Every structure is written in structure tokens, then in C-alpha cells.
Amino acid sequence: MRGIAAFVVSSNAVEGRADELRTWYHDVHLADARLIPGVAAATLYEWRPVEGRPPSSHAFKAVYEVDGDPVAVGAEFDRRIADGIMAMS
């Protein structure tokens, strides 16, 4: 399969460590993710409360836009994590 796809990862910070999570995503992880062939973009979104809308169960969403084979890109993420090339929080 080729074309644009997206991986979406939902997460929450440990209590009191949201700033640390934001810094890690912006300064380390997203840059590492963009180095993976087939990753067109990687962005972190943060949920903000909206009056009249239910709260989200996760405060953060990382979206990885994939332009290529999502199975191969996912396998490369897994390989880099397993080999210690990409650090996880």
C-alpha cells in the first residue's frame, strides 16, 4: 500500500511532568521520527478543554504522516526502538 496514511499515538504525562513530555517530544522524538524514510511529518497535538465538549482521555496526540508503505515504516520504528537508535520516554 502506498499513499498517505497516519499513525496516531495517544498519551498522557505522568502527573506534574507535562512540560518534560512536551520538551522530549519537540526536542528529541519528533526529530528522530522525521528521519525515518517514509515519515512525511510528525507533530504533537495537545488537547485543550472546550466548553460543552466532553474531556479527552488523553492529553497528547502524536500524529505521524506516512507517505509510503505504512507496514515498512512501522517496522522501521520498531527496529530503531529495539536497537536503541530511537529513545522512548
N, CA and C of each residue as an Amber inpcrd file, in Angstrom:
protein
   267
   0.8460000  -1.1820000   0.0000000   0.0000000   0.0000000   0.0000000
   0.8900000   1.2430000   0.0000000   0.6350000   2.1480000  -0.9150000
   1.3720000   3.4040000  -0.9570000   0.3750000   4.5450000  -0.8990000
   0.8310000   5.6830000  -0.4550000  -0.0280000   6.8450000  -0.3250000
   0.1760000   7.4560000   1.0330000  -0.7310000   8.3010000   1.4130000
  -0.6100000   8.9680000   2.7060000  -1.4540000   8.2120000   3.7210000
  -0.8440000   7.9270000   4.8340000  -1.5130000   7.3010000   5.9720000
  -1.0460000   8.0490000   7.2050000  -1.6410000   7.7450000   8.3290000
  -1.2140000   8.3860000   9.5780000  -1.2070000   7.3660000  10.6990000
  -0.1780000   7.4610000  11.5210000  -0.1450000   6.7550000  12.7960000
  -0.5010000   7.8010000  13.8400000  -1.3930000   7.4630000  14.7500000
  -1.7850000   8.3790000  15.8180000  -1.5180000   7.6760000  17.1500000
  -0.7280000   8.3250000  17.9920000  -0.3870000   7.7690000  19.2970000
  -0.9240000   8.7120000  20.3720000  -1.7620000   8.1770000  21.2490000
  -2.3470000   8.9600000  22.3460000  -1.5550000   8.6960000  23.6160000
  -1.3460000   9.7460000  24.3970000  -0.5910000   9.5610000  25.6360000
  -0.9690000  10.6130000  26.6690000  -0.5720000  10.3400000  27.8790000
  -0.7020000  11.2690000  28.9970000   0.6460000  11.3670000  29.6910000
   0.9170000  12.5260000  30.2310000   2.1420000  12.7010000  31.0140000
   1.9030000  12.2040000  32.4360000   2.9680000  11.7610000  33.0750000
   2.9080000  11.4620000  34.4970000   2.5830000  12.7760000  35.2150000
   1.8020000  12.7090000  36.2460000   1.3920000  13.9130000  36.9960000
   2.5850000  14.8240000  37.2720000   2.4460000  16.0750000  36.8730000
   3.4830000  17.0630000  37.1310000   4.6430000  17.0720000  36.1410000
   4.5730000  16.2160000  35.1000000   5.7040000  16.1200000  34.1670000
   5.3070000  16.4300000  32.7220000   4.2260000  17.1780000  32.5300000
   3.7750000  17.5090000  31.1750000   4.8110000  18.3330000  30.4190000
   5.4590000  19.2790000  31.0870000   6.4790000  20.0850000  30.4160000
   7.6370000  19.2130000  29.9400000   8.0320000  18.2430000  30.7400000
   9.1060000  17.3230000  30.3660000   8.7060000  16.5000000  29.1340000
   7.4600000  16.0370000  29.1010000   6.9760000  15.2740000  27.9540000
   6.9730000  16.1330000  26.6900000   6.4740000  17.3640000  26.8040000
   6.4620000  18.2790000  25.6540000   7.8800000  18.5050000  25.1290000
   8.8220000  18.7580000  26.0250000  10.2110000  19.0060000  25.6430000
  10.8020000  17.7930000  24.9360000  10.5830000  16.6060000  25.4950000
  11.1000000  15.3840000  24.8780000  10.5320000  15.1970000  23.4800000
   9.2170000  15.3550000  23.3390000   8.6200000  15.2040000  22.0070000
   9.2250000  16.1970000  21.0310000   9.2370000  17.4810000  21.4030000
   9.6670000  18.5220000  20.4670000  11.1700000  18.5190000  20.2010000
  11.9870000  18.2320000  21.2090000  13.4390000  18.3290000  21.0500000
  14.1170000  17.0230000  20.6410000  13.4470000  15.8930000  20.8640000
  14.0920000  14.6050000  20.6010000  13.2580000  13.7370000  19.6580000
  12.1110000  13.3160000  20.1360000  11.3680000  12.2480000  19.4640000
  10.8680000  12.6030000  18.0680000  10.2360000  13.7550000  17.9090000
   9.6830000  14.1020000  16.6040000  10.7850000  14.2460000  15.5590000
  11.9250000  14.8000000  15.9530000  13.0610000  14.9090000  15.0290000
  13.5620000  13.5230000  14.6290000  13.6510000  12.6050000  15.6050000
  14.0610000  11.2280000  15.2960000  13.0670000  10.5690000  14.3470000
  11.7920000  10.7670000  14.5900000  10.7550000  10.1500000  13.7550000
  10.8320000  10.6580000  12.3210000  11.1200000  11.9380000  12.1530000
  11.1920000  12.5180000  10.8000000  12.3750000  11.9710000   9.9950000
  13.3470000  11.3570000  10.6560000  14.4900000  10.7600000   9.9680000
  14.1610000   9.4010000   9.3560000  13.0460000   8.8200000   9.7320000
  12.6600000   7.5080000   9.2200000  12.1440000   7.6710000   7.7940000
  12.7240000   6.9330000   6.8500000  12.2300000   7.0130000   5.4740000
  10.7330000   6.6860000   5.4160000   9.9890000   7.5360000   4.7440000
   8.5470000   7.3450000   4.6280000   7.7400000   8.1790000   5.5950000
   8.3820000   8.7810000   6.5970000   7.6710000   9.6790000   7.5070000
   7.7290000  11.0750000   6.8930000   6.5720000  11.5620000   6.4630000
   6.4960000  12.8710000   5.8120000   6.4290000  14.0010000   6.8310000
   5.8230000  13.7380000   7.9840000   5.6830000  14.7550000   9.0300000
   5.4050000  14.0580000  10.3520000   5.7700000  14.7320000  11.4280000
   5.4920000  14.2410000  12.7820000   5.1700000  15.4580000  13.6390000
   4.0000000  15.4240000  14.2660000   3.5150000  16.5920000  15.0040000
   2.8900000  16.1470000  16.3130000   3.0930000  16.9410000  17.3560000
   2.4470000  16.6890000  18.6480000   1.3070000  17.6820000  18.8180000
   0.1430000  17.1590000  19.1730000  -1.0260000  17.9850000  19.4710000
  -1.3770000  17.8030000  20.9340000  -1.8880000  18.8590000  21.5300000
  -2.2960000  18.8030000  22.9290000  -3.7650000  19.1840000  23.0300000
  -4.5220000  18.3620000  23.7240000  -5.9460000  18.6000000  23.9120000
  -6.1450000  19.8010000  24.8280000  -7.0690000  20.6360000  24.4590000
  -7.4590000  21.7810000  25.2730000  -8.9540000  21.6760000  25.5340000
  -9.3770000  21.9700000  26.7550000 -10.8060000  21.8680000  27.0620000
 -11.6220000  22.8770000  26.2370000 -12.7730000  22.4260000  25.7960000
 -13.7070000  23.2670000  25.0500000 -15.0480000  23.1790000  25.7640000
 -15.5860000  24.3190000  26.1120000 -16.8550000  24.3590000  26.8350000
 -17.9280000  23.6000000  26.0540000 -18.6490000  22.7560000  26.7700000
 -19.7270000  21.9830000  26.1700000 -19.2860000  20.6810000  25.5120000
 -17.9890000  20.4070000  25.5020000 -17.4690000  19.1710000  24.9200000
 -16.9100000  18.2830000  26.0220000 -17.0580000  16.9760000  25.8840000
 -16.5070000  16.0790000  26.9050000 -14.9760000  16.1040000  26.8850000
 -14.3570000  15.8520000  28.0300000 -12.8910000  15.8330000  28.0820000
 -12.3300000  14.6360000  27.3170000 -11.0910000  14.7600000  26.9020000
 -10.3970000  13.6630000  26.2420000  -9.7710000  12.7560000  27.2980000
  -9.6550000  11.4850000  26.9870000  -8.9950000  10.5610000  27.9180000
  -7.4730000  10.6800000  27.8340000  -6.9750000  11.3240000  26.7920000
  -5.5350000  11.5230000  26.6120000  -5.2700000  12.9830000  26.2900000
  -4.2780000  13.5560000  26.9440000  -3.9690000  14.9730000  26.7550000
  -3.1270000  15.2280000  25.5070000  -2.3820000  14.2240000  25.0460000
  -1.4700000  14.4080000  23.9140000  -1.7750000  13.4120000  22.8100000
  -1.6340000  13.8880000  21.5810000  -1.7500000  13.0270000  20.4010000
  -0.5550000  13.3400000  19.5050000   0.2300000  12.3380000  19.2150000
   1.3150000  12.4840000  18.2490000   0.8120000  11.8860000  16.9400000
   0.9440000  12.6610000  15.8640000   0.4860000  12.2170000  14.5500000
   1.7050000  12.1290000  13.6340000   1.8890000  10.9430000  13.0710000
   2.9870000  10.6760000  12.1580000   2.3710000  10.4530000  10.7830000
   2.6110000  11.3800000   9.8530000   2.0960000  11.2460000   8.4950000
   3.0730000  10.4020000   7.6960000   2.5420000   9.3730000   7.0590000
   3.3620000   8.4030000   6.3410000   3.0630000   8.5080000   4.8530000
   4.1050000   8.7290000   4.0820000   3.9880000   8.7580000   2.6350000
   4.7910000   7.5740000   2.1070000   4.1380000   6.4550000   2.0190000
   4.8200000   5.2270000   1.6200000   4.1050000   4.0450000   2.2360000
   4.8110000   2.9830000   2.3990000   4.2470000   1.7400000   2.9250000
   4.1800000   1.8170000   4.4540000   2.9740000   1.9270000   5.0370000
   2.8770000   2.0530000   6.4930000   3.4200000   0.8420000   7.2480000
   3.3420000  -0.3410000   6.6600000   3.8820000  -1.5300000   7.3330000
   5.4020000  -1.4210000   7.4340000   6.0410000  -1.0030000   6.3540000
   7.5060000  -0.8570000   6.3710000   7.9270000   0.2600000   7.3190000
   7.1900000   1.3590000   7.3370000   7.5240000   2.4700000   8.2370000
   7.3590000   2.0280000   9.6940000   6.2730000   1.3450000   9.9940000
   6.0540000   0.8370000  11.3510000   7.1460000  -0.1240000  11.7750000
   7.5770000  -0.9840000  10.8580000   8.6570000  -1.9250000  11.1560000
   9.9700000  -1.1840000  11.4330000  10.1960000  -0.0890000  10.7050000
  11.4180000   0.6890000  10.9260000  11.3690000   1.4120000  12.2710000
  10.2030000   1.9280000  12.6630000  10.0410000   2.4810000  14.0160000
  10.4230000   1.4190000  15.0410000   9.8300000   0.2380000  14.9140000
  10.0810000  -0.8470000  15.8710000  11.5600000  -1.2220000  15.9190000
  12.2080000  -1.3140000  14.7500000  13.6200000  -1.6850000  14.6930000
  14.4870000  -0.6450000  15.3930000  14.2200000   0.6230000  15.1220000
  15.0310000   1.6800000  15.7300000  14.8330000   1.7350000  17.2510000
  13.6450000   1.4860000  17.7020000  13.3890000   1.4600000  19.1460000
  14.1050000   0.2600000  19.7780000  13.9520000  -0.9140000  19.1610000
  14.5910000  -2.1390000  19.6910000  16.1190000  -2.0250000  19.6930000
  16.6750000  -1.3710000  18.6680000  18.1350000  -1.2340000  18.5690000
  18.6750000  -0.0660000  19.3970000  17.8000000   0.6910000  20.0450000
  18.2320000   1.8120000  20.8640000  18.5790000   3.0570000  20.0630000
  18.2420000   3.0700000  18.7830000  18.5060000   4.2300000  17.9370000
  17.5240000   5.3470000  18.2680000  16.2830000   4.9740000  18.5600000
  15.2480000   5.9350000  18.9650000  14.9340000   5.6860000  20.4250000
  15.1150000   6.7110000  21.2220000  14.7960000   6.6020000  22.6410000
  13.3030000   6.8360000  22.8450000  12.7320000   6.1040000  23.7360000
  11.3240000   6.3120000  24.1020000  11.2780000   6.9250000  25.4920000
  10.2210000   7.7000000  25.7350000  10.1160000   8.3790000  27.0380000
   9.8650000   7.4010000  28.1550000
